[in-house]
């Protein structure tokens, strides 16, 4: 059970690191926000009176605006510490995460205890653990921030959390991500994703701008399950933006 839930945590990491590329020029208004354009307008300052749409727009601008929405690829390398419920002893490992348009690959090596590979080639998913259900790679997390103003998505208010402003982005299928942003910078500090009876949470503690894209260099993920909370810490050692990625990367 612990191994299965730990795998689900990695699966949701797969979603969180997916940056699906979609042409903003083809987006249409959904009645909840203006149609997307080729240039994202400057975000309004975040104030106590900011609407959920204004918060989403400010968060997208802080994430990189057009550069984030049009991201071609991202490659991240680093170290990971994985924790089982009620455990203070980490399982150390290394990770590589690659995204290119709709395609995603995640490799986590915490040998000899845990080793995992997951690939989405744009049409089909593959995981190194048979029988594990993989959530849609583009339905949760940061990818939906780039789609907040497109057809089929709605943005609604959430109660603030301490000094963080909150809003929810949901699609017509009921998939939702709850975002919490820094009221001064509009940067995404936390987001929560309910999926298949679990709750997945992400927290960013160190953010840097790389080639115009806001990248989390220190971040953690938490998965709440009936067995307790699974926790993972990630430290990015290197990141490459918009470099060519071979099709072979997304072959199992």
C-alpha positions as CSV (number, residue, x, y, z in Angstrom):
1,X,0.0,0.0,0.0
2,X,2.8,2.4,0.8
3,X,4.5,1.7,-2.4
4,X,1.3,2.2,-4.4
5,X,0.5,5.5,-2.7
6,X,4.1,6.7,-3.2
7,X,3.7,5.9,-6.8
8,X,0.5,7.9,-7.0
9,X,2.5,10.8,-5.5
10,X,5.0,10.5,-8.4
11,X,2.1,10.3,-10.8
12,X,0.8,13.6,-9.6
13,X,4.3,15.0,-9.9
14,X,4.0,13.9,-13.5
15,X,0.9,16.2,-13.8
16,X,2.5,19.0,-11.9
17,X,5.5,19.1,-14.2
18,X,3.5,18.9,-17.4
19,X,3.4,22.1,-19.4
20,X,1.0,21.5,-22.3
21,X,1.5,23.8,-25.2
22,X,-1.7,25.2,-26.7
23,X,-2.0,28.0,-29.2
24,X,-3.5,31.0,-27.4
25,X,-4.6,32.6,-30.7
26,X,-7.2,29.8,-31.1
27,X,-8.7,30.2,-27.7
28,X,-12.3,31.4,-27.3
29,X,-14.1,33.1,-24.5
30,X,-15.8,30.8,-22.0
31,X,-18.1,33.4,-20.6
32,X,-16.0,33.7,-17.5
33,X,-13.0,35.5,-18.9
34,X,-12.0,37.4,-22.1
35,X,-10.6,35.4,-25.0
36,X,-6.9,34.8,-24.9
37,X,-4.8,36.9,-27.2
38,X,-1.3,36.5,-28.6
39,X,0.0,38.9,-26.0
40,X,-0.9,38.6,-22.3
41,X,-1.7,42.1,-21.0
42,X,0.2,43.3,-17.9
43,X,-1.3,41.9,-14.8
44,X,-3.2,44.2,-12.5
45,X,-1.6,44.7,-9.0
46,X,-3.0,42.3,-6.4
47,X,-5.2,44.1,-4.0
48,X,-7.7,43.1,-1.3
49,X,-10.4,43.7,-3.9
50,X,-8.8,41.7,-6.8
51,X,-11.3,39.3,-8.5
52,X,-10.4,35.6,-9.0
53,X,-9.8,36.4,-12.7
54,X,-7.5,39.2,-11.9
55,X,-5.6,36.9,-9.5
56,X,-5.3,34.2,-12.2
57,X,-4.1,36.8,-14.7
58,X,-1.5,38.1,-12.2
59,X,-0.3,34.6,-11.4
60,X,0.1,33.8,-15.1
61,X,2.1,37.0,-15.7
62,X,4.3,36.2,-12.7
63,X,4.9,32.7,-14.1
64,X,6.2,34.2,-17.3
65,X,3.1,35.3,-19.3
66,X,3.4,34.5,-23.0
67,X,6.7,32.8,-22.4
68,X,5.2,30.4,-20.0
69,X,2.1,29.8,-22.1
70,X,4.2,29.2,-25.2
71,X,6.9,27.1,-23.4
72,X,8.3,24.5,-25.8
73,X,10.3,22.4,-23.4
74,X,11.8,22.2,-19.9
75,X,14.4,19.8,-18.6
76,X,15.0,19.6,-14.8
77,X,17.7,17.6,-13.0
78,X,18.1,17.3,-9.2
79,X,17.9,15.4,-6.0
80,X,14.9,14.1,-4.1
81,X,14.0,13.0,-0.6
82,X,10.9,10.7,-0.2
83,X,9.1,10.2,3.1
84,X,6.6,7.5,3.9
85,X,3.8,8.3,6.4
86,X,4.9,8.8,10.0
87,X,8.5,8.5,9.0
88,X,11.3,11.0,9.6
89,X,13.8,9.1,7.6
90,X,14.0,10.1,4.0
91,X,14.6,7.8,1.0
92,X,17.2,9.8,-1.0
93,X,17.2,9.7,-4.8
94,X,17.7,11.6,-8.0
95,X,15.2,12.8,-10.6
96,X,15.0,14.0,-14.2
97,X,11.8,15.6,-15.5
98,X,11.3,16.4,-19.2
99,X,8.4,18.2,-20.8
100,X,8.0,19.1,-24.4
101,X,4.6,20.3,-25.5
102,X,2.1,17.7,-24.4
103,X,4.8,15.1,-23.9
104,X,6.2,14.3,-20.4
105,X,8.8,12.0,-18.9
106,X,9.7,11.6,-15.2
107,X,12.5,9.4,-13.9
108,X,13.1,9.0,-10.2
109,X,15.8,6.7,-8.9
110,X,15.9,6.0,-5.2
111,X,17.6,2.6,-5.6
112,X,17.5,0.1,-4.2
113,X,14.2,1.0,-2.5
114,X,12.3,2.7,-5.2
115,X,12.8,3.3,-9.0
116,X,10.2,4.8,-11.2
117,X,9.7,5.8,-14.9
118,X,6.7,7.4,-16.4
119,X,6.1,8.7,-19.9
120,X,3.3,10.4,-21.8
121,X,4.0,10.6,-25.5
122,X,1.2,13.0,-26.3
123,X,-1.3,10.1,-26.9
124,X,-0.5,7.2,-24.6
125,X,0.9,6.8,-21.1
126,X,3.5,4.3,-19.9
127,X,4.5,3.6,-16.3
128,X,7.2,1.2,-15.0
129,X,4.7,-0.1,-12.4
130,X,1.8,-2.0,-14.2
131,X,-1.7,-1.4,-12.9
132,X,-1.1,2.1,-11.7
133,X,-3.7,4.5,-12.9
134,X,-2.1,7.7,-14.4
135,X,-4.1,10.9,-14.1
136,X,-4.4,13.1,-17.2
137,X,-1.1,14.9,-17.6
138,X,-2.6,18.2,-18.5
139,X,-5.6,18.4,-16.2
140,X,-4.0,19.6,-13.0
141,X,-1.4,21.9,-11.6
142,X,0.5,24.7,-13.4
143,X,-0.6,23.7,-16.9
144,X,-4.2,24.8,-16.2
145,X,-3.0,28.3,-15.1
146,X,-2.0,28.9,-18.8
147,X,-5.6,28.0,-19.8
148,X,-7.6,29.9,-17.2
149,X,-9.1,32.2,-19.9
150,X,-9.9,29.5,-22.5
151,X,-13.2,27.8,-23.3
152,X,-14.2,25.2,-20.8
153,X,-12.4,26.7,-17.8
154,X,-13.8,28.7,-15.0
155,X,-12.1,30.7,-12.2
156,X,-13.8,31.0,-8.8
157,X,-12.8,32.5,-5.5
158,X,-11.3,30.7,-2.5
159,X,-10.8,31.9,1.0
160,X,-7.4,33.4,1.6
161,X,-4.8,31.5,3.6
162,X,-2.9,33.8,5.9
163,X,-1.1,36.2,3.5
164,X,-1.8,34.1,0.4
165,X,-4.6,34.9,-2.0
166,X,-6.6,32.0,-3.3
167,X,-8.5,31.0,-6.5
168,X,-9.7,27.8,-8.2
169,X,-9.4,26.9,-11.8
170,X,-11.7,24.0,-13.0
171,X,-12.6,22.5,-16.3
172,X,-15.9,21.2,-17.6
173,X,-15.0,17.6,-16.5
174,X,-14.8,18.8,-12.8
175,X,-11.0,18.6,-12.6
176,X,-9.8,21.4,-10.4
177,X,-6.6,23.0,-9.0
178,X,-6.7,25.4,-6.0
179,X,-3.9,28.1,-6.3
180,X,-2.5,30.3,-3.6
181,X,-0.3,33.2,-4.6
182,X,1.9,35.7,-2.8
183,X,-0.1,38.9,-2.5
184,X,3.0,41.0,-3.2
185,X,4.5,39.1,-6.2
186,X,1.6,37.1,-7.5
187,X,3.9,34.1,-7.6
188,X,2.3,30.7,-7.0
189,X,3.4,29.6,-3.6
190,X,1.1,26.6,-3.1
191,X,-1.5,24.6,-5.0
192,X,-3.8,21.8,-4.1
193,X,-5.3,19.1,-6.3
194,X,-8.0,16.6,-5.3
195,X,-7.8,13.4,-7.4
196,X,-9.4,10.0,-7.0
197,X,-10.1,10.4,-3.3
198,X,-6.6,11.8,-2.5
199,X,-5.4,15.3,-2.0
200,X,-2.1,16.4,-3.5
201,X,-0.4,19.6,-2.4
202,X,2.6,21.4,-3.8
203,X,4.7,24.1,-2.0
204,X,7.4,26.3,-3.6
205,X,10.1,27.7,-1.3
206,X,12.7,28.9,-3.8
207,X,11.8,30.5,-7.1
208,X,14.0,31.8,-9.8
209,X,13.4,33.3,-13.3
210,X,15.1,31.3,-16.1
211,X,14.9,32.7,-19.6
212,X,11.7,34.5,-18.6
213,X,10.0,31.5,-17.0
214,X,9.5,31.3,-13.2
215,X,11.0,28.0,-12.0
216,X,10.7,26.4,-8.6
217,X,14.2,25.3,-7.5
218,X,13.2,24.1,-4.1
219,X,9.7,22.5,-3.8
220,X,7.8,19.8,-2.0
221,X,4.8,17.6,-2.7
222,X,2.5,16.1,-0.1
223,X,-0.1,13.4,-0.7
224,X,-2.8,12.9,1.9
225,X,-4.1,9.3,2.0
226,X,-6.0,7.1,4.5
227,X,-2.6,5.7,5.5
228,X,-1.2,9.1,6.3
229,X,0.7,11.8,4.4
230,X,3.4,10.9,1.8
231,X,6.0,13.7,1.4
232,X,8.7,14.5,-1.1
233,X,11.3,17.2,-1.3
234,X,13.0,18.2,-4.5
235,X,16.0,20.4,-5.1
236,X,16.7,21.4,-8.7
237,X,20.4,21.4,-9.7
238,X,19.9,22.4,-13.3
239,X,17.2,23.5,-15.6
240,X,17.1,23.9,-19.4
241,X,14.4,25.9,-21.2
242,X,13.3,25.5,-24.8
243,X,16.1,23.2,-25.8
244,X,15.5,20.6,-28.5
245,X,14.2,17.3,-27.1
246,X,14.6,14.1,-29.1
247,X,11.5,12.0,-29.8
248,X,13.4,9.0,-28.4
249,X,13.1,10.5,-24.9
250,X,9.4,9.7,-25.0
251,X,9.8,6.1,-26.1
252,X,9.4,3.5,-23.2
